[in-house]
Amino acid sequence: MGNRGHAAGGRRKTRPAVIGAVIAVVVVGGGVGAYALIGGGDEDGTRANAAQAEVKTGPLSAAEVTAAAERFLTAWEAGQVSEAAAATDDPEAATALLTAYAKEAGVKNVTLTPGTATGGEVPFSLKGTVSYEDTAKPLAYDSALTVVRRAGDGEPRVGWRPEVVHPDLRDGDRLVTGEAGTPPVKAVDRDGGELTTEKYPSLGSVLDGLREKYGKKAGGEAGVELRIVRGEASERAKLSDRTVLELSEGTPGTVRTTLNPSLQAAAEAEVAKRKRASVVVLRPSTGEILAVANSSHGFNTAFQGSLAPGSTMKVITASMLIEKGLASMDEKHPCPKYFRYGGWKFQNLDKFQIKDGTFRASFARSCNTAFISQAPELKNDDLTRHAQEVFGLGMNDWQVGVPTFDGAIPVQKDAPMGASLIGQGGVRMNPLNMASVSATVKAGVFHQPYLVPPEVDGRKLATAARTLSPGTLAQLRELMSYTATSGTAAEAMAGVGGDRGAKTGSAEVDGQKKPNGWFTAYRGDLAAAGVVQEGGHGGSTAGPIVAALLKSGG
């Protein structure tokens, strides 16, 4: 397959090329009936019933995976759409997508080269040519398919999904070749240097978002390109349209950002050391975003992730408890091994307890029961209102300059309400949100984070309804400072001098062997937060990433 290319369809000159990611329903009975018919049958259907009973089960063998993948890739490469679709578990959807890929997206001369299979997954590379009117350009990218047992008869087939055709396609998305609807932009850092994915690999989704919002405002002219136009499901997930291949250059307009080139480079280097790591660095005094990086370069987890923040949420909860008189830094505070609330039994890591300890000690060691023990004294909406009013979270009103998720602290009751106090339950955050929490503690007031200065387009930034009282703020800063020097954050923050504070977190996730590791901290006029998904405890995973950036920021 890798040595030959075949025409996968002609080109169309009268309209832009469109490929739709189609969802179809597989009629399982049809597959079973076909299997029985091939097997033959006598008048009473005895042999047909026997054939129906011969359903293949169990793990796929290496030979089955190789054969199914080869059948699909060979047919696709040869332009035999019907044969390729028949090699999948959803021929109708596959036919629509593969036909559109060849005839409407202008992709031809397709060559497919499979890699080494891992279980049922087979990676492959694609090379081809994209044509539009009198313009053509080579196309190359990597994708993967997964071989599964087809429902009904258990035969090995390629599990159909839009990502097989292109790894960034989702249900309802379209792959379009034609004149770009939105002119390109030249995004620059705070010093005027151009931001590119070649220089900063994890900025792809950020640059896509900047183009989507500012392309028509920045004064550029559109070119011709192959691009992914998002469908409704992707728009709900705040995924931006994405350029796959530029056939002819447009004239870009310039968009200025707040990114610091040295910090951005350092952030890229730090997240590259770990799988599924994300980090954000802010300036507390203004809200400027100085760096954002993800080790996975597709979805922007740093800005758009929706993850339980674990014990980093205790920064918000602690400020609420202090403000309500339910805790005070150096007063005695319970930290038992267990605490029952709402029908659930909560416990601390390794079931530790602190006898006759203070709230300072409980915060520094991240004692879960110290927080959940106060749930009976709280109203169901107390945490939600506090996070919104003081930290500006969960209002869905941030105007960053690119799509973001602004945190969620839903009103809950009983056990889920207790779990929300320690960043579990229905609470969801991302590194941008948690960096903003540390920035608010450091600055004493919420400054909405932003990537594009508001004066560029006259945006009005979000504000918080109020600030913490001076006494509460002083205690909260002392708690984070103590944690950075003598608590769970001490190892990561060793060597980070000056006015600093930190909080670690670990969030359990169903189906994961290890928790997500979180870390949020500040030093001087820098605040940062990071997460390493399925990495383990935050102090040893996300902590070193955040601490390194606080150090490099001066």
C-alpha positions as CSV (number, residue, x, y, z in Angstrom):
1,M,0.0,0.0,0.0
2,G,2.7,2.5,0.9
3,N,4.4,2.4,-2.5
4,R,1.4,3.1,-4.8
5,G,-1.1,6.0,-5.1
6,H,-4.4,5.9,-6.8
7,A,-6.8,8.6,-7.8
8,A,-9.4,8.9,-5.2
9,G,-11.7,11.2,-7.2
10,G,-11.7,14.3,-9.4
11,R,-12.1,17.9,-8.5
12,R,-15.0,20.3,-8.6
13,K,-14.5,23.9,-9.8
14,T,-17.9,25.4,-9.2
15,R,-18.1,25.3,-5.4
16,P,-16.0,24.8,-2.3
17,A,-15.4,21.2,-1.3
18,V,-17.3,19.9,1.7
19,I,-17.0,16.7,3.6
20,G,-19.5,16.0,6.3
21,A,-19.0,13.7,9.3
22,V,-22.2,11.7,9.1
23,I,-23.8,9.7,11.9
24,A,-25.7,6.6,10.9
25,V,-27.6,3.8,12.6
26,V,-26.3,0.2,12.0
27,V,-29.1,-2.3,11.6
28,V,-27.6,-5.3,13.4
29,G,-30.3,-7.7,12.1
30,G,-29.1,-7.1,8.5
31,G,-25.6,-8.3,9.3
32,V,-26.9,-11.4,11.0
33,G,-29.3,-12.1,8.1
34,A,-26.5,-11.7,5.5
35,Y,-24.3,-14.2,7.5
36,A,-27.1,-16.7,7.6
37,L,-27.9,-16.3,3.9
38,I,-24.3,-16.9,2.9
39,G,-24.3,-20.1,5.0
40,G,-27.3,-21.4,3.1
41,G,-30.3,-23.1,4.6
42,D,-33.0,-25.7,4.2
43,E,-36.7,-25.3,4.1
44,D,-37.2,-25.1,7.9
45,G,-34.3,-22.7,8.4
46,T,-32.4,-25.1,10.5
47,R,-29.0,-24.5,8.8
48,A,-29.7,-20.7,8.8
49,N,-30.2,-20.8,12.6
50,A,-27.0,-22.8,13.0
51,A,-25.2,-20.2,11.0
52,Q,-26.6,-17.4,13.1
53,A,-25.4,-19.1,16.2
54,E,-21.8,-19.0,15.0
55,V,-21.0,-15.6,16.4
56,K,-17.3,-14.9,16.7
57,T,-16.3,-13.7,20.2
58,G,-13.2,-13.2,22.3
59,P,-10.2,-11.0,21.8
60,L,-9.1,-10.2,18.2
61,S,-6.1,-12.1,17.0
62,A,-3.2,-10.2,15.4
63,A,-4.0,-11.9,12.1
64,E,-7.7,-10.6,12.3
65,V,-6.5,-7.1,13.1
66,T,-4.0,-7.0,10.2
67,A,-6.4,-8.5,7.7
68,A,-9.3,-6.1,8.6
69,A,-7.0,-3.1,8.5
70,E,-5.4,-4.1,5.3
71,R,-8.7,-4.7,3.6
72,F,-10.0,-1.2,4.5
73,L,-6.8,0.7,3.7
74,T,-6.2,-1.1,0.4
75,A,-9.7,-0.3,-0.8
76,W,-9.6,3.3,0.4
77,E,-6.2,3.8,-1.3
78,A,-7.5,2.4,-4.5
79,G,-10.6,4.7,-4.5
80,Q,-12.9,1.7,-4.0
81,V,-15.3,3.4,-1.6
82,S,-17.9,0.7,-1.4
83,E,-15.3,-2.0,-0.6
84,A,-13.6,0.2,2.0
85,A,-17.0,1.0,3.6
86,A,-17.9,-2.7,3.7
87,A,-14.8,-3.3,5.7
88,T,-16.2,-1.1,8.5
89,D,-18.9,-1.7,11.1
90,D,-20.9,1.3,9.7
91,P,-20.9,1.1,5.9
92,E,-23.5,3.9,5.4
93,A,-21.6,6.5,7.4
94,A,-18.3,5.4,6.0
95,T,-19.5,5.6,2.4
96,A,-20.8,9.1,2.9
97,L,-17.5,10.3,4.5
98,L,-15.1,8.5,2.1
99,T,-17.1,9.6,-1.0
100,A,-17.0,13.2,0.2
101,Y,-13.3,13.0,1.0
102,A,-12.6,11.9,-2.6
103,K,-15.1,13.8,-4.7
104,E,-15.8,17.0,-2.8
105,A,-12.8,17.7,-0.6
106,G,-10.5,17.5,-3.7
107,V,-8.2,14.9,-2.1
108,K,-6.7,12.5,-4.7
109,N,-3.6,10.3,-5.3
110,V,-4.1,8.9,-1.8
111,T,-1.3,6.6,-0.5
112,L,-1.8,4.9,2.9
113,T,1.0,3.3,4.9
114,P,0.1,1.2,8.0
115,G,2.2,1.1,11.1
116,T,2.6,-1.5,13.8
117,A,-0.6,-2.5,15.4
118,T,-1.1,-2.3,19.2
119,G,-3.9,-4.5,20.2
120,G,-6.8,-3.5,17.9
121,E,-5.4,-0.1,17.0
122,V,-3.5,0.4,13.8
123,P,-1.7,3.7,13.1
124,F,-1.3,4.8,9.5
125,S,0.1,7.7,7.5
126,L,-1.7,9.3,4.6
127,K,-0.2,11.2,1.7
128,G,-2.2,12.7,-1.1
129,T,-2.9,15.8,-3.1
130,V,-5.5,18.5,-2.5
131,S,-6.8,20.3,-5.6
132,Y,-9.0,23.3,-6.0
133,E,-9.5,24.9,-9.4
134,D,-6.0,25.4,-10.7
135,T,-4.3,25.1,-7.3
136,A,-2.9,21.8,-5.9
137,K,-0.7,21.0,-2.9
138,P,0.6,17.9,-1.2
139,L,-1.2,16.7,1.9
140,A,0.3,14.4,4.6
141,Y,-0.8,13.5,8.1
142,D,-1.0,10.6,10.5
143,S,-4.2,8.9,11.8
144,A,-5.3,5.6,13.3
145,L,-8.1,3.0,13.1
146,T,-9.3,0.5,15.6
147,V,-10.5,-3.0,14.6
148,V,-13.5,-4.3,16.5
149,R,-15.9,-7.2,16.4
150,R,-19.0,-6.3,14.4
151,A,-22.3,-6.5,16.3
152,G,-24.3,-9.5,15.3
153,D,-21.7,-11.9,13.9
154,G,-18.5,-10.9,15.6
155,E,-16.6,-10.4,12.3
156,P,-13.5,-8.2,12.5
157,R,-14.3,-4.7,11.0
158,V,-12.8,-1.2,11.3
159,G,-14.7,0.6,14.0
160,W,-16.1,3.6,12.1
161,R,-15.7,7.1,13.4
162,P,-14.8,10.4,11.7
163,E,-11.4,10.5,13.3
164,V,-10.3,7.6,11.0
165,V,-10.5,10.0,8.0
166,H,-8.7,12.8,9.9
167,P,-7.8,12.8,13.6
168,D,-9.3,16.2,14.2
169,L,-12.7,15.4,12.7
170,R,-15.7,15.0,15.1
171,D,-19.3,14.0,14.5
172,G,-21.0,16.7,12.5
173,D,-17.7,18.5,11.4
174,R,-17.0,19.2,7.8
175,L,-13.7,19.2,5.9
176,V,-13.8,22.1,3.4
177,T,-11.5,23.0,0.6
178,G,-12.1,26.4,-0.9
179,E,-11.8,30.1,-0.3
180,A,-11.4,30.5,3.4
181,G,-14.4,32.1,5.1
182,T,-12.1,33.8,7.6
183,P,-8.9,35.6,6.7
184,P,-5.7,34.4,8.4
185,V,-4.1,36.2,11.3
186,K,-0.6,36.8,12.4
187,A,-0.6,36.4,16.2
188,V,2.3,38.0,18.0
189,D,3.6,37.9,21.5
190,R,3.8,40.9,23.9
191,D,7.2,41.8,22.3
192,G,5.9,41.6,18.7
193,G,7.4,38.2,17.8
194,E,5.3,35.9,15.7
195,L,3.6,33.0,17.4
196,T,3.7,29.8,15.3
197,T,3.2,26.1,16.0
198,E,6.7,25.4,14.8
199,K,8.1,27.5,17.6
200,Y,5.4,26.8,20.2
201,P,3.8,23.4,19.3
202,S,0.9,23.5,21.8
203,L,-0.5,26.8,20.6
204,G,-2.4,25.3,17.6
205,S,-5.8,25.5,19.2
206,V,-5.1,29.0,20.6
207,L,-4.1,30.3,17.1
208,D,-7.2,28.7,15.6
209,G,-9.3,30.5,18.2
210,L,-7.6,33.8,17.5
211,R,-8.3,33.5,13.8
212,E,-11.9,32.6,14.4
213,K,-12.5,35.6,16.6
214,Y,-10.3,38.2,15.0
215,G,-9.8,37.1,11.4
216,K,-12.5,39.4,10.0
217,K,-11.5,42.2,12.3
218,A,-7.7,42.3,11.9
219,G,-7.7,43.6,8.3
220,G,-6.5,40.5,6.4
221,E,-7.7,38.8,3.2
222,A,-8.7,35.2,2.9
223,G,-6.7,32.6,0.8
224,V,-7.6,29.0,-0.3
225,E,-7.3,26.2,2.2
226,L,-8.4,22.8,3.4
227,R,-10.0,23.4,6.8
228,I,-12.3,21.7,9.4
229,V,-15.5,23.6,9.9
230,R,-17.0,22.6,13.2
231,G,-20.5,21.2,13.6
232,E,-22.9,21.7,16.5
233,A,-21.4,19.2,18.9
234,S,-17.9,20.6,18.4
235,E,-19.2,24.2,18.9
236,R,-20.8,23.2,22.1
237,A,-17.4,21.8,23.2
238,K,-16.0,25.2,22.2
239,L,-13.7,23.7,19.5
240,S,-12.6,26.2,16.9
241,D,-12.4,25.8,13.1
242,R,-9.0,24.5,12.1
243,T,-6.8,25.0,9.0
244,V,-5.5,21.6,7.8
245,L,-3.6,22.8,4.7
246,E,-3.1,26.2,3.1
247,L,-3.2,25.9,-0.7
248,S,-2.7,29.6,-1.4
249,E,-1.8,32.3,1.1
250,G,-4.1,35.0,2.2
251,T,-3.0,38.3,3.7
252,P,-3.0,38.0,7.4
253,G,-4.0,40.7,9.8
254,T,-2.0,41.1,13.1
255,V,-3.4,40.2,16.5
256,R,-1.4,41.2,19.6
257,T,-1.4,38.9,22.6
258,T,-0.1,39.0,26.2
259,L,2.1,35.9,25.9
260,N,5.7,36.3,27.2
261,P,8.0,34.5,24.7
262,S,10.5,33.2,27.2
263,L,7.8,31.9,29.6
264,Q,5.9,30.4,26.7
265,A,9.0,28.6,25.6
266,A,9.7,27.4,29.1
267,A,6.1,26.2,29.5
268,E,6.3,24.2,26.3
269,A,9.5,22.6,27.5
270,E,8.1,21.7,31.0
271,V,4.8,20.1,29.7
272,A,6.8,18.1,27.1
273,K,8.4,16.1,30.0
274,R,5.0,14.5,30.9
275,K,2.1,13.0,29.1
276,R,-1.2,14.8,29.4
277,A,0.2,17.9,31.2
278,S,-1.2,21.4,31.0
279,V,-0.2,24.7,32.5
280,V,-1.1,28.4,32.6
281,V,0.9,31.4,33.9
282,L,-0.8,34.7,34.7
283,R,0.1,38.1,36.0
284,P,-2.0,38.6,39.2
285,S,-2.0,42.4,39.1
286,T,-3.6,42.6,35.6
287,G,-4.9,39.1,34.6
288,E,-2.6,39.0,31.6
289,I,-2.0,35.4,30.4
290,L,1.8,35.0,30.0
291,A,2.0,31.4,29.0
292,V,-0.3,28.4,28.1
293,A,0.9,24.9,27.2
294,N,-0.4,21.4,26.8
295,S,1.7,18.3,26.1
296,S,-1.2,17.0,24.0
297,H,-1.6,19.3,21.0
298,G,-5.2,18.8,20.1
299,F,-7.7,19.8,22.7
300,N,-6.7,22.9,24.8
301,T,-7.1,21.4,28.2
302,A,-5.4,24.4,29.8
303,F,-8.2,26.7,28.7
304,Q,-11.1,24.4,27.9
305,G,-10.7,21.4,30.2
306,S,-13.4,20.5,32.6
307,L,-11.8,18.4,35.3
308,A,-12.4,17.9,39.1
309,P,-9.6,20.1,40.7
310,G,-9.3,18.0,43.8
311,S,-7.7,19.7,46.8
312,T,-6.7,22.8,45.0
313,M,-10.3,23.7,45.5
314,K,-9.6,24.0,49.2
315,V,-8.2,27.4,48.6
316,I,-11.7,28.6,47.8
317,T,-13.3,26.5,50.5
318,A,-10.9,27.6,53.2
319,S,-11.6,31.3,52.4
320,M,-15.3,30.6,52.7
321,L,-14.9,28.8,56.1
322,I,-12.8,31.5,57.5
323,E,-15.1,34.2,56.3
324,K,-18.1,32.4,57.9
325,G,-16.2,31.9,61.2
326,L,-16.1,28.1,60.8
327,A,-12.3,28.0,60.7
328,S,-9.4,30.1,61.8
329,M,-5.8,29.6,60.9
330,D,-4.3,28.8,64.3
331,E,-7.3,27.6,66.2
332,K,-8.1,23.9,66.9
333,H,-9.9,22.2,64.0
334,P,-11.0,18.6,63.6
335,C,-9.2,16.3,61.2
336,P,-10.4,12.7,61.9
337,K,-9.7,9.7,59.8
338,Y,-13.2,9.5,58.6
339,F,-16.3,11.7,58.4
340,R,-19.8,10.6,57.4
341,Y,-22.0,13.0,55.5
342,G,-25.0,12.6,53.3
343,G,-24.7,8.8,53.4
344,W,-21.0,8.8,52.3
345,K,-18.0,7.9,54.3
346,F,-15.2,10.3,53.5
347,Q,-11.5,9.7,54.5
348,N,-8.1,11.2,54.2
349,L,-5.2,10.0,52.0
350,D,-3.8,6.9,53.7
351,K,-6.5,7.4,56.4
352,F,-4.3,9.9,58.4
353,Q,-5.6,12.0,61.1
354,I,-4.4,15.1,63.0
355,K,-5.2,15.0,66.7
356,D,-5.6,18.4,68.4
357,G,-4.4,20.1,65.3
358,T,-5.1,23.5,63.9
359,F,-6.7,24.5,60.6
360,R,-3.2,25.6,59.4
361,A,-2.0,22.0,59.9
362,S,-5.1,20.6,58.2
363,F,-4.7,22.9,55.2
364,A,-1.0,22.2,54.8
365,R,-1.5,18.5,54.9
366,S,-4.6,18.7,52.8
367,C,-7.0,17.0,55.3
368,N,-10.2,16.2,53.6
369,T,-12.3,15.6,56.7
370,A,-11.3,19.0,58.1
371,F,-13.4,20.6,55.3
372,I,-16.2,18.1,54.9
373,S,-16.8,18.1,58.7
374,Q,-18.1,21.7,58.2
375,A,-20.7,20.7,55.6
376,P,-23.5,20.4,58.1
377,E,-23.0,24.1,58.9
378,L,-23.3,25.2,55.3
379,K,-26.2,25.9,52.9
380,N,-26.2,24.0,49.7
381,D,-25.4,27.1,47.6
382,D,-22.8,28.7,49.9
383,L,-19.8,27.4,47.9
384,T,-21.3,28.2,44.6
385,R,-22.0,31.8,45.6
386,H,-18.6,32.3,47.2
387,A,-16.7,31.1,44.1
388,Q,-18.8,33.3,41.9
389,E,-18.8,36.4,44.0
390,V,-15.1,36.4,45.1
391,F,-13.2,34.4,42.5
392,G,-15.4,35.2,39.4
393,L,-15.8,31.5,38.6
394,G,-18.7,29.7,37.1
395,M,-20.5,32.7,35.5
396,N,-19.6,31.8,31.9
397,D,-18.8,35.5,31.2
398,W,-15.0,35.6,30.8
399,Q,-13.9,37.4,27.6
400,V,-10.3,36.0,27.2
401,G,-10.0,36.4,23.4
402,V,-10.3,32.7,22.6
403,P,-12.8,30.0,23.8
404,T,-12.5,29.0,27.4
405,F,-14.4,27.1,30.1
406,D,-14.8,29.4,33.1
407,G,-15.3,26.7,35.8
408,A,-18.4,25.1,37.2
409,I,-19.4,25.0,40.9
410,P,-23.0,23.7,40.8
411,V,-25.3,23.8,43.7
412,Q,-25.4,20.4,45.2
413,K,-26.8,18.8,48.4
414,D,-26.0,15.9,50.8
415,A,-22.8,13.9,50.0
416,P,-22.1,15.6,46.6
417,M,-22.1,19.0,48.4
418,G,-19.6,17.7,50.9
419,A,-17.4,16.3,48.1
420,S,-17.5,19.7,46.3
421,L,-15.7,21.2,49.3
422,I,-12.6,19.2,48.4
423,G,-12.9,19.7,44.6
424,Q,-14.8,16.5,43.8
425,G,-18.5,16.0,43.2
426,G,-19.7,18.2,40.4
427,V,-16.9,20.8,40.6
428,R,-15.0,21.3,37.4
429,M,-12.0,23.5,36.6
430,N,-8.9,23.8,34.4
431,P,-5.5,25.3,34.8
432,L,-6.6,28.7,33.7
433,N,-9.3,28.7,36.4
434,M,-7.0,27.6,39.1
435,A,-4.2,29.9,38.1
436,S,-6.8,32.7,38.4
437,V,-7.6,31.5,41.9
438,S,-4.0,31.9,43.0
439,A,-3.8,35.2,41.2
440,T,-6.9,36.4,43.1
441,V,-5.3,35.5,46.4
442,K,-2.1,37.2,45.5
443,A,-3.7,40.4,44.1
444,G,-6.5,40.5,46.7
445,V,-9.0,41.1,43.9
446,F,-10.2,39.1,40.9
447,H,-8.8,40.2,37.6
448,Q,-10.3,38.3,34.7
449,P,-7.6,36.5,32.7
450,Y,-7.1,37.6,29.1
451,L,-4.9,36.7,26.2
452,V,-5.8,39.6,23.9
453,P,-5.8,43.0,25.5
454,P,-9.4,44.3,25.8
455,E,-8.6,47.6,24.0
456,V,-7.9,45.6,20.8
457,D,-11.6,45.1,20.3
458,G,-13.3,47.0,23.1
459,R,-14.3,43.9,25.1
460,K,-15.6,44.3,28.6
461,L,-13.8,42.0,31.0
462,A,-15.7,40.1,33.7
463,T,-15.6,41.3,37.3
464,A,-16.3,39.8,40.7
465,A,-19.0,41.1,43.0
466,R,-16.7,41.6,46.0
467,T,-13.4,40.9,47.6
468,L,-12.4,38.9,50.8
469,S,-12.2,40.8,54.0
470,P,-8.6,41.9,54.9
471,G,-8.5,39.5,57.8
472,T,-9.7,36.5,55.7
473,L,-7.3,37.4,52.9
474,A,-4.3,37.6,55.3
475,Q,-5.1,34.2,56.7
476,L,-5.5,32.6,53.3
477,R,-2.2,34.0,52.1
478,E,-0.5,32.7,55.3
479,L,-2.1,29.2,54.8
480,M,-0.8,29.0,51.2
481,S,2.6,30.3,52.2
482,Y,2.9,27.7,55.0
483,T,1.9,25.0,52.6
484,A,4.6,26.1,50.2
485,T,7.3,25.9,52.9
486,S,6.1,23.2,55.3
487,G,3.2,21.4,53.7
488,T,2.4,19.1,50.8
489,A,3.8,21.7,48.3
490,A,7.2,22.2,50.1
491,E,9.2,19.7,48.0
492,A,8.1,21.2,44.7
493,M,8.5,24.8,45.9
494,A,11.9,24.3,47.3
495,G,14.1,27.0,45.8
496,V,11.2,29.3,45.0
497,G,11.9,32.3,47.1
498,G,10.2,35.5,47.8
499,D,6.5,36.1,48.5
500,R,5.0,32.7,47.6
501,G,2.1,30.4,48.3
502,A,0.9,27.1,46.9
503,K,-1.7,24.3,47.2
504,T,-1.5,20.7,45.9
505,G,-4.4,18.6,44.7
506,S,-5.2,15.0,43.6
507,A,-8.5,14.3,42.0
508,E,-9.9,10.7,41.7
509,V,-11.4,9.9,38.3
510,D,-13.5,6.8,37.6
511,G,-11.7,4.3,35.4
512,Q,-8.2,5.8,36.1
513,K,-5.6,3.9,38.0
514,K,-4.0,7.1,39.2
515,P,-5.6,10.4,40.2
516,N,-5.1,13.6,38.2
517,G,-2.4,15.7,39.9
518,W,-3.0,19.4,40.4
519,F,-0.9,22.3,41.7
520,T,-1.6,26.0,42.0
521,A,0.8,28.7,43.3
522,Y,2.0,32.2,43.1
523,R,5.3,34.0,43.5
524,G,5.6,37.8,43.3
525,D,3.5,39.0,40.4
526,L,3.2,35.5,38.8
527,A,0.5,32.9,39.4
528,A,0.4,29.5,37.8
529,A,-1.5,26.3,37.8
530,G,-1.1,22.9,36.2
531,V,-2.6,19.5,35.9
532,V,-1.1,16.1,34.9
533,Q,-3.9,13.8,34.0
534,E,-3.6,10.3,35.5
535,G,-0.2,11.4,36.8
536,G,-0.6,10.8,40.6
537,H,-0.3,13.3,43.4
538,G,0.0,16.9,42.5
539,G,3.0,17.8,44.5
540,S,5.2,15.4,42.5
541,T,3.6,15.8,39.1
542,A,2.2,19.2,38.3
543,G,4.1,20.8,41.1
544,P,7.6,20.7,39.5
545,I,6.1,22.2,36.3
546,V,4.5,25.1,38.0
547,A,7.5,25.7,40.3
548,A,9.9,25.8,37.4
549,L,7.9,28.4,35.6
550,L,7.6,30.6,38.7
551,K,11.4,30.4,39.0
552,S,12.0,31.2,35.4
553,G,9.6,34.1,35.5
554,G,11.9,35.9,37.9
